[in-house]
Amino acid sequence: MANVGNILREKRENLGFTIEEIERRLNVSKRFIIAIEKEDISTFPKISYYTSIMRNYARFLGFSDPEIANMIRDFSPKIKQSKYIFFNITYIIILLLVLIAFLIFMAIIYER
């Protein structure tokens, strides 16, 4: 299965559009277009922002709504994996902060 970013990039290139032309026509920063083609969701502030821009980009390139829905569905495991990694890192940071606070508290009590 080809990845969504490559499908969109190949279609854009076959239609003869540059990233700058897409940027102007869709009024979207080229860094987001590049991120979509590289499937780099970390560039986007929210996943909904990614899907909205990707949907508009795919429509502009001539993909039908069912094709776009399939692209989003095919990409969803990567989205879920990204969320999972983010939450794991968040929990680890919170755990470390609690541990540090506990150690500081114990050091203060021990010195009394």
N, C-alpha and C positions, 0 to 999 in steps of 0.2 A: 504494500500500500504506500503510495507516494504521500509525502507530507504536505499539509495544507499550504504552508509557506511557499514551497517549490511550485505547487500547482498555480498559485496566484502569480508568482514571479514569472513563470513560463508564459502564462496567458498574457500578462502585461507586455512582456517582450515580444510575443507573437503579434500583438496588436500594434506594436511600435511605440508604446508610451514609455517615457522616462519617469523616474521617481518624481522629478521636479514637476512634470506635467500633471501627474496624479495629485501632487501636493496642491497645485494651483486649482485644479478642477474640483477637487473634493474639499478644499479648504481645510486640510489636515496636515499637520507637521510631518515633514518627510522622515523624521526619526521614528514616528509611529508606523509609517508605511514600511520602512526598513525592518522594524521590530516584528511586524506581522509576517513579512517574508522570511525572517529568521526564526519565527516562532518564539520570540523572546517576550514572554508576558510580564516579566519583571519591569519592563519599561512603562507599563500602564499603571495608573494609580488604583484602578479597580478592574476586575475581570469584566464587568459589564461594559466598561469603556472599550476594552479590547474587542468584545463581540460586536458592539455597535459599529466601530470603525471598520472592522473586518467585513461585516455584513454590507456596509455601504461601498466598500472597496470592491467586493466580489460582485455586487449588483452593477457597479460601474463597468466592470470588465465583461459583463454579459452573462453571468451565472444566474440560473433560476433560483427561486426561493427554496425549493426542495434540495437543490444541490448545495446551497449555502447552509441549510439546516444540517445536512450530512457532514459538511466540513466542520461545523461547530461541534457536532456530536463526536466526530473522529478526533477532534482536538481536546475534548473534555477530559480524557485521562491525564493529559499533561496539566490541565488546570487543577484537577483534584490533587495531583501529586505536588504541585507547587503550593497549594493551600496546606497540605499535610506537612511539608517541610517547614513552612512559616510557623505553623502552630507548634511543632516540636521545638524549634529554636526559641520561641516565646516562652514555652514552659521551662526549658532549661535555664534561660536567663532569670526567670522568676524564682526558680528553685535555688540558683546560685545566690541571688540577692537575699533570700530568706536565710540561707546558710551563713552568709557573711554577717547579717544582722544578728543572728543567734550567737555567732562566735564573738562579736563585739560585746554583746550583752553579757556573755559568760566572762569575758575578760574584765569587764567593769565590776561585776559581782565578785570575782576572785580577788581583785586588788583591794577590796574593802576589808 
